Amino acid sequence: MLLFKRLLLIFAVGLSGFAGNGKEGEPPIVTEKWEQVGDSDTNLWRLAVPAGWLVKTGNGPYGLPQRLLFVPDREYAWRRATAIEWEHLVIEGGNLLRIRVPDGWIVRTKDTAQEPTGFLVFVPDRRLAWQPSSP
């Protein structure tokens, strides 16, 4: 757990050159506690860091996240989001879930909170160009 906290601190310090909350002279928004996004079924947590969010799902061995990614959000617009709903995408070769976040999407494979088996990735898409066709 201590190793994870150190890595997280190194990552946050590395981003500090890009930090800002969109307002001149104000410090970036940074938190020291993971907050759950949505209900417990989403199994999604976020932590404010300079210039955006660290996002994780679940806890693996030694309390480390199953999956971890960075979502850029210099304005911290995602802070105002109180509820999320995964959009189910049926595509050839498998199923995906996605949620809208500032400047893009968080995408994951369809699994359960009890058995996370896939991936979690941020897809940049500021203009919402990714509009999959209906099944």
C-alpha positions in Angstrom: 0.0 0.0 0.0 2.9 2.4 0.8 4.4 1.7 -2.6 1.2 2.5 -4.3 0.9 5.8 -2.4 4.5 6.7 -3.3 3.8 5.9 -7.0 0.7 8.0 -6.9 2.6 10.9 -5.4 5.3 10.7 -8.0 2.6 10.6 -10.7 0.8 13.6 -9.3 4.1 15.6 -8.9 4.9 14.8 -12.5 1.6 16.3 -13.6 2.1 19.4 -11.6 3.7 21.2 -14.5 0.3 20.8 -16.3 -1.8 21.6 -13.3 -4.4 24.2 -13.1 -8.1 24.5 -12.5 -8.8 26.9 -15.3 -8.6 30.1 -13.2 -5.5 32.2 -13.1 -3.7 32.2 -9.7 -5.8 29.4 -8.1 -4.1 26.2 -7.0 -5.2 22.9 -8.7 -7.8 20.8 -7.0 -6.3 17.8 -5.4 -7.8 15.3 -3.0 -6.3 12.6 -0.8 -9.4 10.3 -0.7 -10.9 8.1 -3.4 -14.5 8.9 -4.0 -17.0 6.4 -5.6 -18.6 7.5 -8.8 -22.2 6.3 -9.2 -23.5 3.4 -7.1 -21.7 0.4 -5.8 -22.5 -1.6 -8.9 -20.3 0.7 -11.1 -17.2 -0.2 -9.0 -15.6 3.0 -10.2 -13.6 5.4 -8.0 -11.8 8.7 -8.8 -9.2 10.8 -7.1 -8.5 14.5 -8.1 -4.9 15.1 -9.1 -3.3 18.0 -10.8 -4.9 18.5 -14.3 -7.5 15.8 -13.9 -8.5 12.5 -12.2 -7.0 9.1 -11.5 -9.7 6.6 -12.0 -9.7 3.0 -10.7 -11.9 0.0 -10.5 -11.9 -2.5 -7.6 -9.0 -3.5 -5.4 -6.5 -6.2 -6.3 -3.8 -7.8 -4.3 -2.3 -5.6 -1.5 -5.1 -3.1 -1.9 -3.9 -2.0 -5.4 -6.4 -1.1 -8.1 -7.5 -3.7 -10.6 -7.2 -1.1 -13.3 -6.0 2.5 -13.1 -6.0 5.3 -15.7 -5.7 9.1 -15.9 -8.6 11.3 -17.2 -7.5 14.8 -18.2 -9.8 17.5 -16.9 -8.1 20.8 -16.3 -11.4 22.5 -15.4 -12.5 19.7 -13.1 -15.8 19.6 -14.9 -16.4 16.0 -13.9 -16.5 17.1 -10.2 -20.1 18.2 -10.8 -21.2 14.7 -12.1 -23.2 13.0 -9.4 -24.5 10.0 -11.2 -23.2 7.9 -14.1 -24.8 5.3 -16.3 -22.7 2.9 -18.3 -23.8 2.8 -22.0 -23.8 -0.8 -23.3 -22.2 -1.1 -26.7 -22.6 -4.3 -28.7 -19.8 -4.7 -31.2 -18.4 -7.6 -33.2 -16.1 -9.6 -31.0 -17.5 -8.5 -27.6 -19.4 -6.1 -25.5 -18.1 -2.8 -24.1 -19.4 -0.3 -21.6 -18.6 3.4 -21.7 -19.4 6.6 -19.8 -19.0 10.2 -20.8 -16.3 12.2 -19.0 -14.8 15.6 -19.9 -13.1 15.4 -23.3 -13.9 11.8 -24.0 -15.0 8.4 -22.7 -14.0 5.8 -20.1 -14.4 2.4 -21.8 -14.3 -1.0 -20.1 -15.2 -4.5 -21.0 -18.5 -5.9 -19.8 -17.8 -7.7 -16.5 -19.1 -7.6 -13.0 -17.9 -5.8 -9.9 -17.3 -9.1 -8.3 -15.2 -10.4 -11.2 -13.4 -7.7 -13.1 -11.5 -9.3 -15.9 -11.0 -6.8 -18.6 -9.6 -3.4 -19.3 -10.3 0.2 -18.5 -9.2 3.0 -20.9 -9.7 6.7 -21.6 -10.6 7.5 -25.2 -10.2 11.2 -26.1 -13.2 12.5 -28.0 -13.8 16.2 -27.2 -16.3 16.5 -30.1 -18.3 13.3 -29.3 -17.5 11.9 -32.7 -17.8 8.3 -31.5 -21.4 7.5 -32.2 -21.7 3.7 -32.7 -24.5 2.4 -34.8 -27.5 0.7 -33.0 -27.4 -3.1 -32.9 
